[in-house]
Amino acid sequence: MNICLDNLTVNFDDRFQLDEINWQLDDSQHWVITGANGSGKSALAAVLAGIGEHISGTLSGVPAKVGIVSFEAQAELIEAELKKDDADIMDVISAGTPVYEILNPGNSNQQLIDELVEKFSMQSLVNRAFRKLSTGESRKVMLIRALASEPDLLVLDEPFDGLDAYTLEMLQEYLTSLVETVPMVLVLNRFDEFPEFITHIAYIDDGRLQHQIDRNDSKAYNELYQLLHLKTTDLQVPAADPETAIPRLDPAQPLVHLNNIDIKYDDHKIIDSLNWTIERNQHWQLSGPNGSGKTCLLSLITGDHPQCYVNDIFVFGFQRGNGESIWQIKQFIGYVSTALQWEYKVGTGLRNVIISGFYDSIGLYTKATDRQKKIADEWLALLGMSNRADVPFNKLSYGDQRLLLIARAMVKHPPLLILDEPCLGLDDMNRQLVLALIEKICAGSETSVLYVNHHPEDQIKGIDNYLALEKK
């Protein structure tokens, strides 16, 4: 068996579309398809069973005998059974198809069916009508039916959902016994349910196959674990520390208001007559080519630009040039940039890196409170790094350092979080990790996010406001 999906686009009744899928599977491999809810996991598995309308590209090498278990297939069987109750068509109410007929539609090994019925403890139910079963019981019927068909490819969509502990363990062991004879594709949300025999992992997002990972590649595997954790975890952005809370702002005032701003060097204007307002709880994406003035604009907000005093700038309740200090402004801002990462060369542990955000320091030079330690641990849990709390920051990968610095900037819940090209220098996996964290922050806090990058089309869920600068 050598299945090949070559630039395949598949439509599912105009409800969902898989786009330009390139994927190869051979009979020595066992795959897990994973991703967030609605990403296309089940759709990709269904393609292997011949479901969906092919729009473009090719699918080849799929064996004739595919055993599939999915909620969709289960629902179709139940719906077909319910139709037998239609009194307008039938003279009597149907008792429904018995389980033993569902288990063997005519092409399965009856001896194997009997063995599986015993394994799944379904002996007392084989004469019952299929539609009278509970959801968990009907799920077991679907599993027995697929396994007993002795398929050349087994496709199992969330096979462990709804199973009791005994049945789950038994099924894991049974699937392991098939490893040498049947290639398998499993759709799973949870990393802790991945069977040991899985050799490869496919990560899908928004209908596109984003990553294909060999399970033996520990670095890629750990990065994918973090990405899926951030995408699917129920953990929320941790609360601020009430003992080190930032002063309250007037809710009626915008965070930032720039009125007719000009920035020029000699006779060359970088920014010309710009008006821009950032309201509370707004999220913005700032984009533009090199030299368009993105950095200048940020430094006007932070108070680091010398021309901020000759412009009409209102930030966090201060009219610039009226005697306020730069630290009065910066207490309301969380800032992450590549330059900050270059400067943050300390070897302190990850928990302390996050705690340092309460003090805007590089390194931690103040004894942390128990509350601050708890909040830092909650951030580490959100990032999937709880087991690395005491690992030195300078021992982390470049991408993990960026995630930690975003958490550090957010720990005090600043009214404005500025992320200055946070994906710069990151590979695609780490870029997606950072974007997933930004989405989590946008959805789960009252902090306004200002996300700066080169590409206005590189959108983040939750960011609905855009400012694109042009080079003069």
Disulfide bonds with the S-S distance in Angstrom:
none
